[in-house]
Amino acid sequence: MVLKQLEQALSAVNQVVLGKEHQVRMALACLLARGHLLLEDLPGMGKTTLSHALAQVLGLSYQRIQFTSDLLPGDILGTSVFERDSSSFVFHSGPVFTELLLADEINRATPKSQSALLEAMEERQVSVDGTTRSLPEPFFVIATQNPASQSGTFSLPESQLDRFLMRLSLGYPDSRAEHALLGGSGGRQQAIRPEAMLNKQQLLAAQQQVATVTASDALIGYVLRLVDATRNHPQLTYGLSPRGSLALLAAARAWAFLAARDYVIPEDVQAVATAVISHRLGHALHAGRGHSAEALVRAILDEVPAL
C-alpha cells in the first residue's frame, strides 16, 4: 500500500519537475534511506522546485535557508534571547527544526556556517548553549550548490560532503520537457499546493521497511569489492570510508524497495553507486589525470565483477 502511494508521489513530482524521472526517484530513495541529498547544478535548473514539491507530496514541514556570505550559525540553528518579563533566556528555534530543510546555495556561505549543519545531519540533533535538542523525524536536508567555478563560492570540505548520502545533478531538460515547461505544463506554479500522497507516519514506516530489505552475503561481498577497488585505485589518494560503504548499501536497499523487492541485487548497487560514491572521492583524484570522479566510478563498476 505504501509503495502505491510512493509511486503516486513520484508521479505528482514528475508533473512539476519535467523530464527528470530518474533524478526524482533517486531523491526519494535518498530520503527513504534516511540520508541527505546534495543537488549540484547551475542556477535555474529546478533544484528548489524539486525540494518544495517533495515536501508537499510527502506531507512534510518545509523550511528554506538562503545561504549567503554573512549567514551565521545562529541563523540556522536558533539562538537564546533574553526576555525581560521572565528574566531568563528563552531559546528561539531556527529553521533547521523542520522535516525537510532546503539549504539553498550552501557553498555561498562561509565554512563556519556550513559546519553548523554537521551535527544536525549526522546526529539529528543540535547543541546550542550547552543544551542538546532533537530534530523532527523524518529529517531530510536537500542542499543545493552552484559549480565551484562560479564566483563567491566556498567549496564544501570532505567532512561536509560525506554527510550527504547522494549527490545529483538535474542538468538541462530535453527539448520536449522544456517545450511543455514553456507551454505552462509544469513548473513552480504546480508545486504550490499539490495533494499530500502519504502522511509522516507512513513515510517513517517506509523508512523502517527499507532498513529490513535483505542483502545477501554475496551482495555484501560485491559491495566490499567495489569499496576495495576505490581504496587500491592508482588514480585515488584515498578510497571509500566505512561510512561510505554503509551509505552505498543503504541506498541500494532503498532502490530495491522502490522496485517492490525485499532483497538487493547487484543492479540496485550499480544504479545508485555514482550518486553515492563520486562526491566522496572527488577530492581524492590525483591532479592532472583528466578524469572526473563520476567517470572513475563508472569504470570501477565495469571492472568489478558482480559475482
N, C-alpha and C positions, 0 to 999 in steps of 0.2 A: 504493500500500500504506500509506504513512504517513497519507494522507488518511482512509483507512478507520479506522485506529487513533485518529486525532484525533477523528473522529465518535463512536467508541465512548467516548472520554474525555469528550466533551461530554455524551453520554447518561448516563454514570455520575455526573457532577457534577449534572446536572439532576434526578437521583433524590434528591439531597441538598438542593440549593437549589431548592425547588419554585416553579414558575411564573415563572422568570426566565431563560428560554431565550435571549432576546436579549442580556441583560447578560452571561451566561456566555460566549456566543460572542464578544462584544466583548472580554471579559477574555482569552480565548485568542488572539484576533487581536492584542491588545496585546503579549502575550508573544512571538508569532511575529514581530512587527515589531521585536523587541529593545528594546521600550520599558518604561516603568514605569506603574503604574496607581494612581490616586487614587480611593478609594471614599468619597464624602461622603454621610452619611445619619445618621439618628437611631440611638441605641444599640438593639441587639437586632434589627436588620434582616437579619442573616445575613452580614455582611461577613467576619467571622473564619471562619465556616463555609465560605464560598466559597474563601477563600485556602488553607485547610487541605485541602479537597477537591481543588483544582487540583494542589497539591503531591503528593498521594497518587496520583492517577491518572496524572500525568506522570512519576512516579518521581524526584522532585526532593527533595534535602535541604531541611529546613524549620526556620526559627528564627523566634521571635516576640519582639518587644521591646514592652513596655508603656511608652509614653511618658508621663512624669509631669513635674511642675514641677521635681523635684530630680534628674532624669536628667542625667548628664554625658556629654560626647563619648566619654570612655574606656569608658563602659558600652556603647557601640555599636561602637566600632572595636577596642577592646582596649587593653592597656597593658603596659608593660615593668615587670617585678618583679625586684628584686634577690634572687638566690639565693645563700645563704651558701656552699653546697658548691662551687659553681663560681666564686664571687667575681665574678659578672658579672650583667648584666641580661638577663633572658630575656623575650621577647615572648609574651604570652598573648592569643591572638586573641579578638576579640569576636564577638557573634552575627551581625555583618554578613558574616562569612565563611561564607556558605551560598548555595544556589542559588535558593531562594525565601525572601525575607525579608518578614515581616509587621511593618510599623511601625504598631502599633495606637494609635489616637488621637494621631496625630503632632502635632496642633495643641494638645495639652495640655503639650507640652514647651516650654522657652524657645527663643528664636531661636538661641542658641548651640548647643544640642543638635540642633535641626532642621538647622542648616547642616553638621553633621558628615556628613550623607549626600550633600552636594552632589558632592564628588569621586567618591564611590563610584558614584553614579547616572550621572554623565556619563562618567567616565574608566574605570569598572570597576576601580578600584584605590583604595587608601587610603595615605596618608602619615602615619606615626607615628614620632616620634623621629628624623626625618631619613631614614627608610627607606621606600621605596615597595613595597607588597606588592599583587600582583594578586589579584583576586577570582575565584571559580569561574566557569566558563561552563557553562550559561547563568546569568546573574544577573538576577533579576527581583524588583523591590520592589513590593509591594502595601501602600500606606499607607491607613489609614482616618482619617477625621476627622469630628468632630461639627460640626453647624452652628455658625458663629461666634457666633450669638446666644446660645449656651449659656454658662454661667459657667465660668471657669477655662480659657479657650482663648486661644491666641496665633495670630493669622492668619498663614498662610504668605505670605511675600513673593513678588513676581513671579518672582524668580530661582529660587526653590524650585518654584513651580508649573510653571515652564517645563520642569523636568526630567521631569515626568510626561507621557507620550505621550497618555494619556486620563484624563478624569475621568468617573466613572459614579455613578449613584445607583440603588440597588436598589428603594427605595420599598416601600410596603405590599404584601403578597401579595394576589392576588384571593381571593374567598371560597372558591373550590374548592380552591386551593392551601393556604390556611390550614386548611381543614377536614381535608385529608389530613395536614397537619403535626400538628394536634391529635390525629388518629387514629393517629399513630405511623408514617406512611408516608414520612417524611422527617425531616431534621434532623441535628444534630451526631452523634448516635449512629451514623449510617450512614457518617460520614466517618472513622471511627477507622482501619479497615484495609481500604479498598477496593483492588481489584486494580489494579496499575500497568498501563496500556494500552500504553505505549511506554517506551523507555529514553532516557537522556540523549543518546546518540549520534544516535538517530533524531530527537530534538527539535532538536538542533543542525543536523542535515541539513535539517529542515523550515525552520528559520530561514534557511538559505542559499538554499533554493529560493524562499522568499518574496522575497528580495532580487533574484532574477532575473526576477520577474514583469514583463512588458513594459508600459511606459507610453508610449503614442504621443505624438508632438508635439502632436496635437490635444488629447489628455487633459492633457498638461502645460500647454497653453495655458488649459484650463478651470481648473486649479488656480491658475494665475497670476492669472486674472480674479477668482477668489474672494479671493485674497490682496490684490489691489489694491483690491477693494471694501471690505475692512476698513481699509485704510490711508487711504482717502478718505471714510470714512463720517462724517457730521456728528455722530453720537452717540458717537464714539470719539475719545479724545485721542491714541491711537496704534493702529497696526494690527498684524497678524501679522508676526513676525520671520522671517528666512530659516530659522531652526531650526524655526519653526512650520510653514512651508510644506513642509520636508523631512519633518516628522512627519506631516502630512496625507497626503502621497504614500505614505509607508511604511505607514501604517495602511490605506490603500486597497489597497495591494498584498497585505497580509495578508488583508483581507476577500475579495479576489478569489481568493486561494489557497484559502481555506476553501470557496469556491463552485466549486472544481475548475476554475478558469480560469487560464491562464498570461498573461493580459493584463487590464489595468484598464479598466473602463468608468465613465462618469460616476456611475452608481448606486452604485458602490463608494465613491466620494468622498463622495457625499451620505449614505451610510449611517453613515460614521464622523465626518463633519465636526463635528457638535455636540459629540461627546465629545472631539474633538481640539482644537477652537478655543475653546470657550466659557470654559474656565478661564484661558486665556491672555489673554482680553480683559475679564475681569470687573472688574479694577481700572481699565480704560481707559474705562469708561462714564461719561459726564457725569452728575453727581448731579442728582436731581430729575426725570429723564425718565420714570421709571416703567417702564422696560423691563429685562428680565433679559438676560444675555449669551446664554442659550440661545435666547430669542425672537428676538434680533437675528440670530444665526447662521441660524436658520430663515428669517428674512425675506431675508437675503442669498442663501440657496440658491434662494429663489423668484424673486429678481430677476435673478440672473446666468444668462445662457443657457449651456447645456452645449455648444452647437456654434456 
